[in-house]
């Protein structure tokens, strides 16, 4: 009965070959990927996604109107000082030796106000300063959108504490150095946009360095 050994071995080999072929045929039904592995696009947006906050209504009081009365004021020290027109009756508060702020006497949270800063020590061009400020806004504020820009000014919006805010920025070169020397900012509500745009333009036109103080 020695023939059974080779017969069983042959049968096992045949089954092995057949099983391997069947397995390879089954795998062949699934296409093999080619090239480097890459992430698969998600069917829905990836998480985490910063949600846009629900907006609260702005405080209801009279908007900043164009054409308000302005008076001249000197800020800073000596040749490093500034002379400018600012809104009459607004409260003045120095934030530092080179930064000043004005607010209406009845200022409310999320109302409008004006800020002026001397940035001459930065020794940067207006173009560089404007681009850098946009980067800073995107880093520091929520939902920043640039509404308009010129070579030396910016109008943007952002959201803070669920309130939509409008900001206007202008940079001035008062000596012809091609560097930004003064930054003017006016911030407020959507209802204040026309007044803010007009105010920042008038203040910018009035600005001088040091003791050069044209009549108001």
Buried (B, 14 or more C-beta within 10 A) or exposed (E): EEEEEEEEEEEEEEEEEEEEEEEEEEEEEEEEEEEEEEEEEEEEEEEEEEEEBEEEEBEEEEBBEEEBEBEBBEBBEEEEBBBBBBBEEBEEEEEEEBBBBBBBEEBEEBBBBBBBBBBBEBEBBBEEBBBEBBEEBBEEBEBBEEEEBEEBBBBBBBBEEEBBBBBBBBBBBBEEEEBBBBBBBBBBBEBBBEBBBBBBBBBBEBBBBBEEBEEE
